[in-house]
Amino acid sequence: MAKGPNAFRTISEAADELGVPQHVLRFWETKFSFIRPMKRAGGRRFYRPQDIAVLRGVRALLHDEGYTIKGVQKLHKEQGVRRLVGVGDGESVPAPAVGEAVLSADDGPSGAAEVRDRLAFALEDLLSVKARLDGLLKDR
Protein backbone atom coordinates (compact mmCIF):
# COMPACT_ATOMS: atom_id res chain seq x y z
CA MET A 1 0.00 0.00 0.00
CA ALA A 2 1.44 3.36 -1.04
CA LYS A 3 1.83 6.17 1.45
CA GLY A 4 -0.33 9.24 1.21
CA PRO A 5 1.09 12.53 -0.05
CA ASN A 6 1.29 13.94 3.51
CA ALA A 7 3.02 10.93 5.06
CA PHE A 8 6.57 11.15 6.32
CA ARG A 9 9.20 9.34 4.26
CA THR A 10 12.20 7.35 5.43
CA ILE A 11 15.54 8.18 3.87
CA SER A 12 15.25 5.24 1.50
CA GLU A 13 11.77 6.32 0.38
CA ALA A 14 12.94 9.93 -0.05
CA ALA A 15 15.99 8.80 -2.02
CA ASP A 16 13.85 6.63 -4.30
CA GLU A 17 11.34 9.43 -4.85
CA LEU A 18 14.10 11.91 -5.73
CA GLY A 19 16.22 9.49 -7.74
CA VAL A 20 19.38 10.00 -5.71
CA PRO A 21 21.32 7.66 -3.42
CA GLN A 22 20.77 7.90 0.33
CA HIS A 23 24.31 9.09 0.96
CA VAL A 24 23.63 12.11 -1.24
CA LEU A 25 20.76 13.15 1.03
CA ARG A 26 23.03 12.81 4.06
CA PHE A 27 25.72 14.84 2.29
CA TRP A 28 23.24 17.58 1.36
CA GLU A 29 22.30 17.85 5.06
CA THR A 30 25.91 18.79 5.78
CA LYS A 31 26.03 21.42 3.02
CA PHE A 32 22.57 22.98 3.31
CA SER A 33 21.48 24.13 6.76
CA PHE A 34 17.88 24.39 5.56
CA ILE A 35 17.63 20.61 5.03
CA ARG A 36 16.65 19.29 8.44
CA PRO A 37 14.65 16.04 8.46
CA MET A 38 13.13 14.91 11.72
CA LYS A 39 15.31 12.42 13.57
CA ARG A 40 13.95 9.81 15.92
CA ALA A 41 15.83 8.18 18.72
CA GLY A 42 18.78 6.37 17.22
CA GLY A 43 19.13 8.97 14.45
CA ARG A 44 16.60 7.54 11.97
CA ARG A 45 15.56 10.26 9.55
CA PHE A 46 12.01 11.07 8.53
CA TYR A 47 11.33 13.55 5.76
CA ARG A 48 8.18 15.67 5.88
CA PRO A 49 6.42 16.56 2.62
CA GLN A 50 7.93 20.07 2.76
CA ASP A 51 11.40 18.52 3.18
CA ILE A 52 10.83 16.48 0.01
CA ALA A 53 9.71 19.63 -1.83
CA VAL A 54 12.90 21.47 -0.84
CA LEU A 55 15.05 18.46 -1.76
CA ARG A 56 13.33 18.27 -5.15
CA GLY A 57 14.36 21.89 -5.79
CA VAL A 58 17.93 21.30 -4.64
CA ARG A 59 18.17 18.23 -6.85
CA ALA A 60 16.84 20.13 -9.88
CA LEU A 61 19.33 22.94 -9.39
CA LEU A 62 22.34 20.69 -8.79
CA HIS A 63 21.63 17.86 -11.21
CA ASP A 64 19.55 19.44 -13.96
CA GLU A 65 20.58 23.09 -14.04
CA GLY A 66 24.29 22.75 -13.26
CA TYR A 67 24.34 24.87 -10.12
CA THR A 68 27.17 24.37 -7.65
CA ILE A 69 26.58 23.82 -3.96
CA LYS A 70 27.65 27.40 -3.33
CA GLY A 71 25.26 28.58 -6.04
CA VAL A 72 22.32 26.83 -4.36
CA GLN A 73 23.40 28.22 -0.97
CA LYS A 74 23.50 31.71 -2.46
CA LEU A 75 20.10 31.31 -4.12
CA HIS A 76 18.64 30.16 -0.79
CA LYS A 77 20.22 33.08 1.04
CA GLU A 78 18.95 35.62 -1.49
CA GLN A 79 15.52 34.21 -2.36
CA GLY A 80 14.63 31.79 0.43
CA VAL A 81 13.39 28.26 0.69
CA ARG A 82 10.15 29.05 -1.18
CA ARG A 83 12.19 29.67 -4.32
CA LEU A 84 13.82 26.25 -3.99
CA VAL A 85 10.41 24.63 -3.55
CA GLY A 86 9.18 26.52 -6.63
CA VAL A 87 12.07 25.21 -8.70
CA GLY A 88 11.22 21.69 -7.54
CA ASP A 89 7.63 22.25 -8.62
CA GLY A 90 8.71 23.21 -12.12
CA GLU A 91 8.87 26.99 -11.91
CA SER A 92 11.38 28.63 -14.17
CA VAL A 93 14.89 28.36 -12.85
CA PRO A 94 16.70 31.59 -12.15
CA ALA A 95 19.68 32.07 -14.42
CA PRO A 96 22.83 31.43 -12.42
CA ALA A 97 25.16 34.35 -11.98
CA VAL A 98 28.39 34.18 -13.93
CA GLY A 99 30.47 31.34 -12.53
CA GLU A 100 27.68 29.69 -10.51
CA ALA A 101 26.98 27.01 -13.08
CA VAL A 102 30.67 26.13 -13.25
CA LEU A 103 32.21 23.91 -10.64
CA SER A 104 34.80 25.51 -8.43
CA ALA A 105 37.78 24.05 -6.64
CA ASP A 106 35.74 24.25 -3.42
CA ASP A 107 33.28 21.68 -4.73
CA GLY A 108 35.48 18.78 -3.71
CA PRO A 109 36.57 15.85 -5.88
CA SER A 110 34.72 17.05 -8.95
CA GLY A 111 36.22 20.51 -8.73
CA ALA A 112 37.46 22.90 -11.36
CA ALA A 113 40.69 21.03 -12.18
CA GLU A 114 38.83 17.82 -12.97
CA VAL A 115 36.27 19.68 -15.08
CA ARG A 116 39.03 21.51 -16.95
CA ASP A 117 40.78 18.19 -17.67
CA ARG A 118 37.56 16.63 -18.94
CA LEU A 119 36.86 19.62 -21.16
CA ALA A 120 40.41 19.57 -22.55
CA PHE A 121 40.06 15.86 -23.32
CA ALA A 122 36.70 16.44 -25.03
CA LEU A 123 38.17 19.32 -27.04
CA GLU A 124 41.01 17.10 -28.26
CA ASP A 125 38.47 14.48 -29.36
CA LEU A 126 36.40 17.08 -31.18
CA LEU A 127 39.45 18.51 -32.96
CA SER A 128 40.47 15.01 -34.00
CA VAL A 129 37.00 14.32 -35.41
CA LYS A 130 37.03 17.68 -37.21
CA ALA A 131 40.39 16.89 -38.79
CA ARG A 132 39.07 13.53 -40.03
CA LEU A 133 35.93 15.15 -41.43
CA ASP A 134 38.00 17.85 -43.13
CA GLY A 135 40.13 15.12 -44.68
CA LEU A 136 37.06 13.27 -45.95
CA LEU A 137 35.55 16.44 -47.39
CA LYS A 138 38.86 17.30 -49.12
CA ASP A 139 38.86 13.94 -50.88
CA ARG A 140 35.46 14.57 -52.47
FENSUL-V899936 format. One record per backbone hydrogen bond with DSSP energy under -1.0 kcal/mol. CO is the residue of the C=O (numbers start at 1). NH is the residue of the N-H. If there is no record, write none. Layout:
co: {CO:CO}
nh: {NH:NH}
This chain:
co: {4:9:10:11:12:13:14:15:15:21:22:23:24:25:27:28:32:38:40:44:46:47:48:49:50:51:52:53:54:55:56:57:58:59:60:60:61:68:69:70:71:72:73:74:75:76:81:82:83:84:85:86:87:97:100:104:108:111:112:113:114:115:116:117:118:119:120:121:122:123:124:125:126:127:128:129:130:131:132:133:134:135}
nh: {7:47:14:15:16:17:18:19:20:25:26:27:28:29:31:32:35:46:43:40:38:9:52:53:54:55:56:57:58:59:60:61:62:63:64:65:67:72:73:74:75:76:77:78:79:80:85:86:87:88:89:91:90:100:68:107:111:115:116:117:118:119:120:121:122:123:124:125:126:127:128:129:130:131:132:133:134:135:136:137:138:139}
